[in-house]
Amino acid sequence: MPDDPRRDPARFDQDADLIELRRLAERVRPGDLGWEAPPPAVWDRIAAEIGIGARLATSPIDDDQSPPPAVTASNARRRWWPAMTAAAAAAVIVAVAAYVVTSRDDDADVVAATALERVGPRGSGTAELVERDGVLELRVETAGLDTVDGFFEVWLADANGERMISLGPTRPDGVYAVPAGIDVAEFPVVDVSAEPFDGDPAHSGTSVLRGELPL
């Protein structure tokens, strides 16, 4: 008598994966999604998992090359399932990420944005001034900064660099509230500095990124 497929551990794991993917998908409203095409590397990995060469998707096999090894039906099923599960998981992750971004930005208006130029030895970044419910926020994203014996701090400065307003140390979410009553047009320069743990609230004089918002 054949084994009951419900007792097959592999079958059980597959069903559990489907249930988990279904739960993730149910949390996302389709109307809020901004779909993005997965990078080519995702499909390359899928092709490798199910036993077809990446060349088959772009060009025929040359006469002097051997065809890919034969794939039996059972082997194909075993290779196909984890590959498709990974692809489905990647699609859900992209959808959820798009949903989170859309949810965060749907009631915010972009006032101005700029790229942050590197002043220190390494790093890059962007700054975006947004208005949400009448309140201004500065969103700063940085990448590739050198590790410092201290911390990084975000500032608004006037065009001459003579007056500066600290928005605080860099935050994981990259969102900084602009103090009420500040005319950002008078402080259009976004500055990221490297600060030592010396207790001095003034700018250290060591900037690593800087850019001017077009206000």
C-alpha positions in Angstrom: 0.0 0.0 0.0 1.5 3.4 -1.0 2.5 5.7 1.8 0.1 8.4 2.8 1.4 11.6 1.2 0.2 13.6 4.2 2.9 11.8 6.2 5.7 12.7 3.8 7.9 15.2 5.6 8.9 17.0 2.4 5.2 17.4 1.5 4.5 18.7 5.0 7.3 21.3 4.6 5.9 22.4 1.2 2.4 22.9 2.6 3.8 24.9 5.6 5.7 27.1 3.2 2.6 27.8 1.2 0.6 28.6 4.3 3.3 31.1 5.4 3.4 32.8 2.0 -0.4 33.0 2.0 -0.4 34.7 5.4 2.2 37.2 4.3 0.3 38.0 1.1 -3.0 38.5 3.0 -1.4 41.3 5.0 -0.8 43.3 1.9 -3.6 45.2 0.1 -3.1 44.8 -3.6 -4.2 48.5 -4.3 -1.3 49.7 -2.2 1.5 47.8 -4.0 4.1 49.1 -6.3 5.4 46.1 -8.1 9.0 45.9 -9.2 10.7 43.3 -11.5 13.0 41.0 -9.6 16.7 41.3 -10.7 18.0 38.9 -13.4 20.0 37.0 -10.7 16.7 35.7 -9.2 15.8 34.0 -12.5 19.3 32.7 -13.0 19.1 31.0 -9.6 15.7 29.5 -10.5 17.1 28.2 -13.8 20.1 26.7 -12.0 17.8 25.0 -9.4 15.5 23.3 -11.9 18.4 22.1 -14.0 18.3 24.3 -17.1 21.2 26.4 -18.2 20.9 30.2 -18.3 22.0 30.1 -21.9 18.7 28.4 -22.9 16.8 31.6 -22.1 19.0 33.7 -24.4 20.6 31.6 -27.2 20.5 28.1 -28.6 23.2 25.5 -27.8 26.2 25.7 -30.0 26.9 22.6 -32.1 30.2 21.9 -30.3 28.6 22.0 -26.9 26.9 19.1 -25.1 23.2 19.5 -24.2 22.4 19.9 -20.5 22.0 16.7 -18.5 18.6 15.1 -18.6 16.3 15.9 -15.8 13.9 13.2 -14.7 10.3 14.1 -13.7 10.9 13.3 -10.0 14.2 15.3 -9.9 12.6 18.2 -11.7 9.8 18.3 -9.1 12.3 18.3 -6.3 14.3 21.0 -7.9 11.3 23.1 -9.0 9.6 23.3 -5.7 12.3 25.1 -3.6 13.2 27.4 -6.5 9.6 28.5 -7.0 9.1 28.8 -3.3 12.2 31.1 -3.2 10.8 33.1 -6.1 7.4 33.5 -4.5 9.0 34.5 -1.2 11.1 37.1 -3.1 8.0 38.5 -4.7 6.1 38.8 -1.4 9.1 40.5 0.2 9.2 43.1 -2.7 5.5 43.6 -2.3 5.6 44.1 1.4 8.6 46.5 1.1 6.7 48.5 -1.5 3.6 48.6 0.7 5.7 49.9 3.7 7.2 52.6 1.6 3.8 53.6 0.1 2.2 53.6 3.6 5.0 55.9 4.9 4.9 58.4 2.1 1.3 58.6 1.0 0.6 61.7 3.1 4.0 63.4 2.8 4.8 66.1 0.2 8.4 66.4 -1.0 9.5 70.1 -0.7 13.1 69.7 -1.9 15.7 67.0 -2.4 19.5 66.8 -3.0 22.4 64.4 -3.2 24.9 64.8 -0.5 28.5 65.2 -1.8 31.3 63.5 -0.1 33.5 65.7 2.0 35.3 63.0 4.0 37.3 60.1 2.6 34.3 57.9 1.8 30.6 57.8 1.8 27.5 59.0 -0.1 24.0 60.1 0.8 20.8 61.9 -0.1 18.6 64.4 1.8 14.9 65.0 1.3 12.8 67.7 2.9 9.1 66.6 3.2 6.0 68.2 4.7 3.6 65.9 6.6 0.5 67.4 8.2 2.0 70.8 8.3 5.2 69.6 9.9 8.6 69.6 8.2 10.8 66.5 8.3 14.3 65.9 6.9 15.0 62.4 5.6 18.7 61.6 5.3 20.1 58.4 3.9 23.9 57.6 4.1 26.0 54.8 2.9 29.7 53.7 3.0 30.8 56.1 5.7 34.0 55.3 7.6 33.7 54.1 11.2 34.6 56.9 13.6 35.6 57.0 17.2 32.4 58.8 18.1 29.1 59.3 16.1 27.6 61.1 13.1 25.3 64.1 13.5 22.9 65.8 11.1 22.8 69.6 10.8 21.0 72.4 8.9 23.3 75.3 8.0 23.0 78.6 6.2 24.7 79.1 2.9 27.8 80.6 4.4 28.2 77.9 7.1 28.1 80.5 9.8 24.9 79.4 11.5 24.1 75.8 12.2 21.1 73.9 13.7 21.7 70.4 15.0 18.9 67.8 14.2 20.7 65.2 16.4 22.8 62.1 15.9 22.1 59.9 12.8 19.1 57.7 13.3 18.3 54.2 11.9 15.1 55.4 10.3 16.8 58.5 8.8 14.0 60.8 9.8 14.6 64.1 11.6 12.0 66.6 12.8 12.8 70.2 11.8 12.2 72.5 14.8 9.1 74.6 14.6 9.7 78.2 13.7 12.8 77.5 11.6 12.8 79.0 8.1 14.5 76.3 6.2 15.1 78.7 3.3 17.6 80.4 5.6 19.3 77.0 6.4 19.3 75.1 3.1 22.5 73.2 3.6 22.4 69.7 5.0 25.6 68.6 6.7 26.6 65.3 8.2 29.5 65.6 10.7 31.7 63.2 12.6 31.5 64.0 16.3 33.7 62.8 19.1 32.3 61.9 22.5 33.7 65.1 24.1 30.4 66.6 25.5 30.7 69.7 23.2 27.4 70.3 21.4 29.1 72.5 18.8 30.0 71.2 15.3 33.3 69.4 15.4 34.4 71.0 12.2 34.7 67.6 10.5 32.1 67.2 7.9 31.7 63.9 5.9 28.7 64.7 3.7 27.1 68.0 2.6 24.5 69.2 0.1 22.2 72.2 -0.5 18.5 71.8 -0.8 17.1 73.8 -3.7 14.7 76.1 -1.8 
